[in-house]
Amino acid sequence: MKWMTDRRRFMQLGGAALAGAMARPQFAWAVEGSTLRLRVGGDFQVLDPFGIIGELDDIIPRCTQVTLVRLGDAREGSELSLWGAEKMEWTSPTTLAFTLREGLNWTGDYGPVTAEDVKFSFERIAGSESAWAYQFDYLDHVEVIDERNGIIHLNAAYPPFDLIALPYYAGHIQCKAAVEAVGGSYTTEIPAQCGPYLFDNWEQNRKVTLKANPDWTGPKPDFDTIEFYIVADDQTALLAYEADAYDFTSLAPNSLRQVKSSMPSGATLIEAPSTRYTWLTINMNAEPLKDPRVRQAIQLAYDGEAVLQGAFDGAVPRATGVVAPGPYSRPSNIYAKRDVERARALLAEAGAENLRLSLISQSDSTSLTIAQIIQATLGEAGISVDIQPTESAAYWAAGDKTQGDGYKSIELVLMNFAGGLEPTENLVWFMPDQIGVYNWSFFDNSEFADLYAKASLEPDTEKRKAMFHRMEDLMEESGGFIFIAFEPYIAIHDENLRPSILADGHPDPVMFRKI
Amino acid sequence: MSCVDESPARAPGLIRKLARDPVGLAGLILVLGFLSMAVFAPYLAPYDPIKIDVLNKFQPPSPAHPAGTDQLGRDTLSRIIFGARTALTIALVSTGLAGVFGLLLGMIAGFGPRLLDNFLVLVFDAFSSLPMIMFALAVITVLGPGTNTLIFVILIVSIPGYARLIRAQTLSLKNSDFIMAERTMGASHIRIILWHVLPNVVGPLVIVLSMDIPVVIMLEAGLSYLNLGVRPPTPSWGNILYDGYTSLRFAPTMVIVAGIPLVLSTIGFTFLGERLRDALDPKIQIRGLR
C-alpha cells in the first residue's frame, strides 16, 4: 500500500490521534469518584502552627493533624464539638481537663498521640514570638496526668479559651518526638501526622494532594482524596470552576452580581456574612500624617457609601469597627458622615493643603476598586493619593519591622484580615506590641491595652460590650483607622456537595459531605 | 561630502511612496489617527477619564456612553482615548530615548578604540541576555509599578539591541572611502561621527524603532493588565482589558473595546514600519524586491 500524506489525511490522522489522547484518563479535567477538589487563593508557606501565615497553611494541618475540639460551619453557628479529645471539661474556671481519643496514632512509628504532645504543642507557642502566641496568653501550663489525660491550667479565668486557643492555628497538636527530631520546628514537611488525611503530594503553586489516612480511627470523612488547586485570581477561578476544574471555590466579594447574573448549571452559590474585615490603615508615624488634624481630615473625606456600592454592590453595611457584626459590635462610627468642607478646613488649619499620600494596596480587583474609590473621594478634599498596587509578598513586607525601617514611613494601607469569632481575636492585632507586626497604624494606646486585658477576662457580656465599644472608639479617635466593611463571603460549589465553611472564611475539607 | 545625499527616499518622496501603497497608507492613517487621538484626547473624550460614578457602573453602550462604563462608573470611551495618550507616550518616549542612547553608544563603540568597543559590547550582550518580561517583573517588584519604571525597563532592555545595530553600521562605514577622505583632510572624530556617520546609520534605526513601537505598546498593556504597568487611575488599554476581564460575564464590551485599539495600533505601526523599511532600505531596492 502506498502511503499518501496529503493535507486532508494529515488532518484526519491528527484529529484521531488527538481524540485518542484526550480519551486517556489523565487528560480528563475532573477526577471523579471520592476526590474533593477545592480551589485556594495561594500556596502554603509554613505548616508548623508556630509560623502559620495564610489560608492553606491552616487548612492542611486541619486535615493532617488533630485539634482537641473542632469548629462547625459558620452558617450554622460555629458550634464547638469534640475532635481529638473524647472528653473535655472545665473542672474549675482555670482548669480544663481533657482525655484524648483512643486510637490516634502518629505516622512514622512515633506511637500514639499523648497528653505530652498536647503540652509540647501549646507551651512552645505560649509566650513565644509566634503570631499565634495570643491564643495562649492565659495558659499557665499543661499538666500531664497519663498518656491520654491532661489538664490545661490557665493563670486566670478566661472563658473564651476553648474557642480561641483550641480549634485552629496554634491549636493543631504536634508530635513532640518528631518535631524535636527535626530541630524543634519545620516549614513545609510535617514530621509526623495523625489526622484523617496524610500529606501526599505538592506541586508548588499548582496543586496539593492529601490522601485519606488508612490508620485514622475517627469519624470517616466522605472523600478519599483532597486536591487543593492554587489559583490566585478570582476571575480565573470562576472560569476554571465552570470548566469543571474543581468542585468548590470562594469568589471575590465584588463578583456576586456577576455570578448571580448567570449561574453555572449544577452549581450552588453561598452568600453569607463573614468575619473578614477590611479597613484603611493610616500610619500615625509617617511624617505627613503625624498631625491628628490631617488624619481626621482623611476620615472625614472618606466616602463609605461609594466604597460599599462600588466594591460590594451595596451587599454589606459599613463596618463600625473590627468586631464582627453581632452582640458586641459598635452601633456607629464616630466619623460616620462625610464632610468634605470640614476636611478641607482641617487640612488648611494643619497647613497640609497639597497633601500627597501613597496608598499600598494588594493587586486583586476588589482591593484596587476600593483603593481607586478612596483615591477619588480623598481627591475631592484636595488629598492626592498615589496607589501602589503591590503583590502579596512585598505587601506583607511593607509593615513588617523585620524587613527594615520601611514600616515606619508607610502612609496609607488598605488591609483586610480573616477575623475570629471572639472579639478579642480581632482586636489583638492593634495592641502596642503588634506595631511593626500587624499594627501598621502605629496605634499605641495604653488604655486600649488595659481594656484588652480586662475584656479578655470579663465574664459579663454587657461590660465586655462597653469595653469593646470604647476600644473601637479609641482606634477611631486616634485617626489611624477607617473601618470599611466586613466582606461578604461568596463561594460556589457543586450542588451535590455540602461544604463546611469556618468563621474565618476558610473551608474545612474534612467536614465536606457528599449529598 | 556625505552618503546622505544618496538616500533612496527623501521625505516628500517617502510619503508619496507610502501613500501609493495600500498597506503603507493604512499604516500611515492608523498611526496618524492614534497620534491625533493622543494629542487631542482632552478635546475628543466626552468625559473625564478618571471621574468615578459608582451608581452608574457597568452601564451598557448607550448614546451617553458609547462604549459603556466600567466597574467604577467611568466612561470607557474616554478611558480608551486617554489610554492612547498613555500607550503612545510610553512607547514614543521610551523607544525615542532608547534610540538616542543606542545611537550614541553604538557609534562610540563602532568608532572608538578597540578596548572601549570590547567593553561596550560586553555590556550590551550582558543586558541583551536578560529576558524582557522577567526583567520587567523583577524591576517593577523592586521599584514599584508606574510610568517611569516602565520607561526605565524598556530603555534598559532596548538600548543594547539598538546600540549593536548602530555599532555594526558604524563599523561597516568606518573604513569607507569617504570617511578615509575626511580623515585625510584632518576632520575631527566628532565631526566625522556627527556629520558623516550619523546620517548614514540613522535610517535603519528609524525602521527598527517604528517596528518596535507596537512591541512596547503591547508590553505596557500586558504589564498594566497584570497591574504592574501604569498606576491607577491612569487609563491604559491594558488595565481596561483587565477590568473587562474581571467583569467578562455581564460587561463583555469592555474587553472588546479595549482590544480594538491594541489590535489597530499594532497593525498600524507594523504596516508603517514594514513599508518604511521597504522604502528606506537601499539594499531591498537594489535587489528589486520592492
Interface residues (C-beta under 8 A of the other chain):
Chain A: D234 Q235 A252 N254 R257 Q258 V259 S261 S262 A306 Q309 G310 S363 S365 L368 T369 A371 Q372 I373 Q375 A376 D386 I387 Q388 P389 T390 E391 A394
Chain B: I50 K51 I52 V54 L55 K57 Q71 L72 G73 T141 G144 P145 L226 N227 L228 R231 P232 P233 Y242 D243 Y245 T246 S247 L248 R249 F250
